[in-house]
Amino acid sequence: MDENCERAGTFLQSVLEKAGFALEVSTEQAADRCMLNLDGRDAELLQAEGGELLEALQHLVNQAFGRSLPAGQRIVCDVHGFRATRETELRAMALHAAAQVRATGAVFTFGSMTAQERRVIHVTLAESEDLQTESVGEGPERKLRVGLKKSNA
């Protein structure tokens, strides 16, 4: 995958330069992913609006190179550890929602989220014996709902 990772990094660098962004791409190969780390004067633009532009760039790179990757591998774009920070936030949000659902019995519905963000919450709450999670809606408006499991009594 190293060659594909380097090609993806070169492609992304080209896109950023043509778009006029002051950003540099460095590649990092891991067992299950190709990390494209971005840094530069315009880094904060990638983190705005919940990382919307970062997600769009990652989607673009995966559309161009994702099919050429071995099974189980993926391309991940990141800037200044944004993804790890966001994952920590999502886990905290999941635990808060779980506490609220347990306290009130009312279903908690998160706002629109990407598939990766919904997955973090699903996984965080997966071991909860009293809660269930489900994705609802379509496309970019897809949301995640947390509720109490229905008893089979």
Secondary structure, 3 states (H helix, E strand, C coil): CHHHHHHHHHHHHHHHHHHCCCCEEEEEECCCEEEEEEECCCHHHHHHHHHHHHHHHHHHHHHHHHHHCCCCCEEEEEECCHHHHHHHHHHHHHHHHHHHHHHHCCCEECCCCCHHHHHHHHHHHCCCCCEEEEEECCHHHCEEEEEECCCCC
